[in-house]
């Protein structure tokens, strides 16, 4: 066996081993079970987890997670939203105040028109999208509104579809539900939205269960945070 063949075989073996971990490990998001028994879903999730590992997301986020996540968790608890939604901010911005090419800004990547609807101040001197407290509370209100609208219009309680709407827009995701049904994992969406929820779940898995994916990593966020109810939603919501 030559070296190239050996490397390919080793990579395939590692991927297969990780896939077995995923199939044996129940994966949830906001209390919703992710259908990893479906080979398409499992393979796609593992592919995205592998990409996140290559980006070195764990080491990059350790310090920021400790610095900012308690604030985000506080507002999620205050508004009665599932704690798993904190991973949306990580995927949106990497917990940084950044501006996207289309003008979305802050930790939650909020567009200017949406910021206005959420009563965030933007003028020549201040942009409250960059204020972690105010932008997180605004994002909580937006997520709660999307969740309630999907439940009202389609009679389904789904944080998976709610987070897809955060990326795609509530109007677009509503049209997709009408055309394709209520299962995000079976929808034919644009590439960004089709991968969006997978990325959030991948980040959650890598931060909460790194030992399943990185042998010898030696760090588990659950050892530092009491997280018994992080997947349970509440009826309070704002």
Secondary structure as UniProt FT lines:
FT   HELIX           3..24
FT   STRAND          28..29
FT   TURN            30..31
FT   STRAND          32..33
FT   TURN            36..37
FT   HELIX           39..54
FT   TURN            55..56
FT   HELIX           57..78
FT   TURN            79..80
FT   HELIX           83..85
FT   HELIX           86..93
FT   TURN            101..102
FT   TURN            106..109
FT   HELIX           112..117
FT   TURN            118..119
FT   HELIX           128..130
FT   HELIX           132..154
FT   HELIX           159..168
FT   HELIX           170..180
FT   HELIX           184..186
FT   HELIX           191..208
FT   HELIX           210..212
FT   TURN            215..216
FT   HELIX           221..223
FT   TURN            228..231
//
